Amino acid sequence: MSQTLAAPLPDAATREFPPFSLERLLRSVFAPTEDRKVCILIDLPDISVMKNFSFLGKPEFAIQGRAYEHFYQGLHRDGVMAELGMTGGEMFAYEMTYGSNLDLSDPCTDKDGCILSLENDIYPEYDIILCISTYSATAPLTAMAKKYNFRGATLHGVNEIILSSGLAVDYEDVSRDAEKLRRAMTKADQVEIDFQLETGEILTAKLMLNGQEAQKSHGLCRGTQPDIANLPAGEVYFVPTGAEGLFPMKYEDGTLGRLTVTDGRIIMSELIEGNPDTIAAHNAKLLNDPMTGVLGELGFGTQVLPISYADIQDEKVLGTCHLATGRDDHLGGHITPDLFKVHKNATHDDILFAPHKTPNFNILQVRMKRGDQHEILIENFRPSKYLLDALAAD
């Protein structure tokens, strides 16, 4: 088994990034862009406020405001479409889903307040669709891209840190590093994760992978094949074939639970600290709609990036890992929305393990087994020598 790294890691806080450039981002992610028709989607709780961009200036719509300023105006005011040979540039709003990766309602509206249909008026008419939203739309847009033959990117939760770092990087470099780490982990048989609580208790989760090819989220969405890039990118991931053991989960209200996993599914949560009602509500959901507990993803970050306090970027940071529950059809899995008892439960929810997000427990160690090869991947939220040597290789 390889030894872990003792030397300091690169400091994301001191890494220099070029200014955000929409032209550079679109050119690198979507080449070719010539003669491609592009549009922007945002989500709003009431799509009527899309008319005349009346959502602008309201603090609750900061994400949508960034979509307007940096993407819509970038396409038009800054002449990005002309530089890239693109057409279109319209912006549309659809109804907010209030859940990660839930299917989108069909009605949408344009800046004039006209009611349109995503499936009739948007998906078939555009070659590239950029979705800057509050809740992730990667899963539903991946399905629609395959159906209507478009490419696109989902950029939910975009904030100023993400614009100045995760969306300002060179995606050729991101793709190259993701591929190096993908090769280092691909065809793994299983991964074990040891979590250490503040009490000293160690919980271990075992993810069965059965020698599958690792996949990568690397930001490049090129050519003519339908595809959706999730930006910021920089991740290696698997769809587990099974899982057993225990792992901690920090809920949105700060409650900490001990989750039991059997046959690839969370079957119960026990209170470690916090609100017992939060644990009871989760257990009721697991009992009523068991598919909500299925572990559909194991992912590893591949980039040196600053913490953005938005999971879409923070799960891409080297030294972190995450699990996800729920639908996984957009990742090549078989958990589709129709398998859930309740539509609003058909989400794909990431559970990120990172020092800033889960300070009340540590990733003591992540180990990979691949045939006779046993490797440490992460220790104390630091990538191992094995992974850093893979990154350093030609």
Residue pairs with C-beta under 8 A, 6 or more apart in sequence:
1 367
1 374
1 375
1 376
2 375
2 376
2 384
2 385
2 386
2 389
3 376
3 384
3 385
4 376
4 379
4 382
4 384
4 385
5 382
5 383
5 384
5 385
5 388
9 304
9 318
9 319
9 382
9 383
10 304
12 165
12 304
12 305
12 306
12 307
12 317
13 306
15 165
15 304
15 305
15 306
17 164
17 165
17 168
17 169
18 24
18 168
19 164
19 168
20 70
20 163
20 164
20 167
20 168
21 168
22 70
22 71
22 74
22 75
22 78
22 80
23 74
23 78
23 80
23 83
23 84
25 167
25 171
25 231
26 33
26 38
26 80
26 84
26 86
26 128
27 33
27 84
28 170
28 171
28 172
28 219
28 220
29 153
29 171
29 219
29 220
29 221
29 222
29 229
29 231
30 36
30 128
30 151
30 153
30 221
30 222
31 222
32 222
32 223
33 84
33 85
33 86
33 128
34 84
34 85
34 86
35 85
35 86
35 87
36 85
36 86
36 87
36 127
36 128
37 86
37 87
37 88
37 125
37 126
37 127
37 128
38 75
38 81
38 86
38 87
38 88
38 89
38 126
38 127
38 128
38 129
38 130
39 88
39 89
39 90
39 91
39 92
39 122
39 126
39 128
39 129
39 130
40 67
40 71
40 72
40 75
40 89
40 90
40 91
40 92
40 129
40 130
40 131
40 132
41 91
41 92
41 93
41 94
41 108
41 122
41 129
41 130
41 131
41 132
41 133
41 137
42 50
42 63
42 64
42 67
42 68
42 91
42 92
42 93
42 94
42 131
42 132
42 133
43 64
43 93
43 94
43 95
43 96
43 97
43 133
43 134
43 135
43 137
44 50
44 55
44 61
44 64
44 93
44 94
44 95
44 96
45 95
45 96
47 93
47 94
47 95
47 107
47 108
47 109
48 109
48 113
49 55
49 93
50 91
50 92
50 93
50 109
50 110
50 111
50 113
51 109
51 111
51 112
51 113
52 111
52 112
52 113
53 68
53 111
55 61
55 64
55 65
56 65
56 68
57 65
58 65
62 159
63 132
63 133
63 134
63 156
63 157
63 158
63 159
64 93
64 132
64 134
66 132
66 158
66 159
66 160
66 163
67 91
67 132
67 158
68 91
70 158
70 163
71 130
71 132
72 89
72 91
74 80
75 81
75 86
75 89
76 89
80 86
81 87
81 88
81 89
86 128
88 126
90 110
90 111
91 110
91 111
92 108
92 109
92 110
92 116
92 118
92 122
93 108
93 109
94 104
94 105
94 107
94 108
94 118
95 104
95 105
95 107
95 108
96 133
96 134
96 135
97 103
97 104
97 105
97 135
97 137
98 135
98 344
99 135
99 344
99 347
100 135
100 136
100 347
100 348
100 349
100 350
101 135
101 136
101 137
101 138
101 139
101 140
101 326
101 327
101 330
101 347
101 348
102 135
102 140
102 337
102 343
102 344
102 346
102 347
103 140
103 337
103 343
103 346
104 118
104 137
104 140
104 141
106 117
106 118
106 119
107 115
107 116
107 117
107 118
108 115
108 116
108 117
108 118
108 121
108 122
109 115
109 116
110 116
116 122
118 144
119 144
119 148
122 129
123 129
123 144
123 147
123 148
123 150
124 148
126 150
127 150
127 151
128 150
128 151
128 152
129 141
129 145
129 150
129 151
129 152
129 153
130 152
130 153
130 155
131 137
131 141
131 152
131 153
131 154
131 155
131 156
132 155
132 156
132 158
133 154
133 155
133 156
134 156
134 157
135 156
136 154
136 156
136 157
136 230
136 312
136 348
137 154
137 156
138 154
138 228
138 230
138 330
138 348
139 327
139 329
139 330
139 348
141 152
141 154
141 228
142 227
142 228
142 329
142 330
143 329
143 330
144 150
145 151
145 152
145 226
145 227
145 228
146 226
148 226
149 226
150 226
151 221
151 225
151 226
151 227
151 228
151 229
152 221
152 227
152 228
152 229
153 221
153 228
153 229
153 230
153 231
154 228
154 229
154 230
154 231
155 162
155 167
155 231
155 232
155 312
156 312
157 310
157 311
157 312
158 167
158 310
158 312
159 308
159 309
159 310
161 306
161 307
161 308
161 309
161 310
161 313
162 232
162 308
162 310
162 312
162 313
165 232
165 305
165 306
165 308
165 313
166 231
166 232
166 234
166 303
166 305
166 308
166 313
166 316
167 231
167 232
169 232
169 303
169 305
171 218
171 219
171 220
171 233
172 220
174 218
174 219
174 233
174 234
174 302
174 303
175 216
175 218
175 219
175 220
175 233
177 234
177 302
177 303
177 391
178 216
178 217
178 218
178 233
178 234
178 235
178 236
178 302
179 216
179 218
180 390
180 391
180 393
181 216
181 236
181 300
181 302
181 387
181 390
181 391
182 214
182 215
182 216
182 236
183 390
184 386
184 387
184 390
185 214
185 236
185 238
185 300
185 368
185 370
185 377
186 213
186 214
187 211
187 212
187 213
187 214
187 370
188 209
188 211
188 212
188 214
188 238
188 368
188 369
188 370
189 208
189 209
189 210
189 211
189 369
189 370
189 371
190 206
190 207
190 208
190 209
190 368
190 369
191 206
191 207
191 209
191 238
191 298
191 366
191 367
191 368
191 369
191 377
192 204
192 205
192 206
192 207
192 366
192 367
192 369
193 204
193 205
193 207
193 247
193 321
193 353
193 363
193 365
193 366
193 367
194 202
194 203
194 204
194 363
194 364
194 365
194 366
194 367
195 202
195 203
195 204
195 205
195 246
195 247
195 248
195 353
195 361
195 362
195 363
195 364
196 202
196 361
196 362
196 364
197 203
197 248
197 272
197 360
197 361
198 360
198 361
202 364
203 245
203 246
203 247
203 248
203 258
204 245
204 246
205 243
205 244
205 245
205 246
205 247
205 261
205 323
206 243
206 244
206 245
207 238
207 240
207 242
207 243
207 295
207 298
207 323
208 240
208 241
208 242
208 243
208 244
208 264
209 238
209 240
209 241
209 298
210 241
211 370
212 238
212 239
212 241
214 236
214 237
214 238
215 236
215 237
215 238
215 331
215 332
216 235
216 236
216 237
216 302
217 229
217 230
217 233
217 234
217 235
217 237
217 316
218 233
218 234
219 229
219 231
219 232
219 233
219 234
220 229
221 227
221 228
221 229
228 330
230 312
231 312
232 303
232 305
232 312
232 313
232 316
233 316
234 301
234 302
234 303
234 305
234 316
235 299
235 300
235 301
235 302
235 315
235 316
236 299
236 300
236 302
237 297
237 298
237 299
237 300
237 331
238 297
238 298
238 299
239 296
239 297
239 328
239 331
239 332
239 333
240 264
240 295
240 296
240 297
240 298
241 264
242 263
242 264
243 261
243 263
243 264
243 265
243 295
244 261
244 262
244 263
245 261
246 258
246 259
246 260
246 261
247 258
247 259
247 261
247 323
248 256
248 257
248 258
248 259
248 272
248 358
248 361
249 256
249 257
249 259
249 269
249 351
250 256
250 357
250 358
250 360
251 257
251 274
251 278
251 282
253 274
253 275
253 278
254 274
255 271
255 273
255 274
255 275
255 278
255 279
256 271
256 272
256 273
256 274
256 360
256 361
257 269
257 270
257 271
257 272
257 274
257 278
257 279
257 282
258 269
258 270
258 271
258 272
259 266
259 268
259 269
259 270
260 266
260 267
260 268
260 269
260 270
261 267
261 295
264 294
264 295
265 290
265 293
265 294
265 295
266 286
266 293
266 294
266 295
266 325
267 286
267 293
268 283
268 286
269 279
269 282
269 283
269 286
270 279
271 279
273 360
285 292
285 345
286 292
286 293
288 341
288 342
289 340
289 341
289 342
289 345
291 326
291 335
291 339
291 340
291 341
291 345
291 346
292 325
292 326
292 340
292 345
292 347
293 325
294 325
294 326
294 328
294 335
295 323
295 324
295 325
296 324
296 325
296 326
296 327
296 328
296 331
296 333
296 335
296 348
297 322
297 323
297 324
297 328
297 331
297 333
297 348
297 350
298 321
298 322
298 323
299 315
299 321
299 322
299 323
299 324
299 350
300 320
300 321
300 377
300 378
301 315
301 316
301 317
301 318
301 319
301 320
301 321
302 316
302 318
303 316
303 317
303 318
304 317
304 318
305 313
305 314
305 316
305 317
307 314
307 317
307 354
307 356
308 314
309 356
311 322
311 350
311 352
311 357
314 320
314 352
314 354
314 356
314 357
315 322
315 350
315 352
315 354
317 354
318 383
318 387
319 378
319 381
319 382
319 383
320 352
320 353
320 354
320 381
321 353
321 363
321 366
321 377
321 378
322 350
322 351
322 352
322 353
323 350
323 351
323 353
324 348
324 349
324 350
324 351
325 348
325 349
325 351
326 335
326 340
326 345
326 346
326 347
326 348
326 349
327 333
327 335
327 336
327 337
327 340
327 346
327 347
327 348
328 334
328 335
328 348
329 335
329 336
329 337
330 348
337 343
337 346
339 346
340 346
352 358
353 363
353 381
354 381
355 381
362 380
362 381
363 378
363 379
363 380
363 381
364 379
364 380
365 376
365 378
365 379
366 376
366 377
366 378
366 379
367 374
367 375
367 376
367 377
368 374
368 375
368 376
368 377
375 384
375 386
376 384
376 386
377 383
377 384
377 386
377 387
378 384
378 387
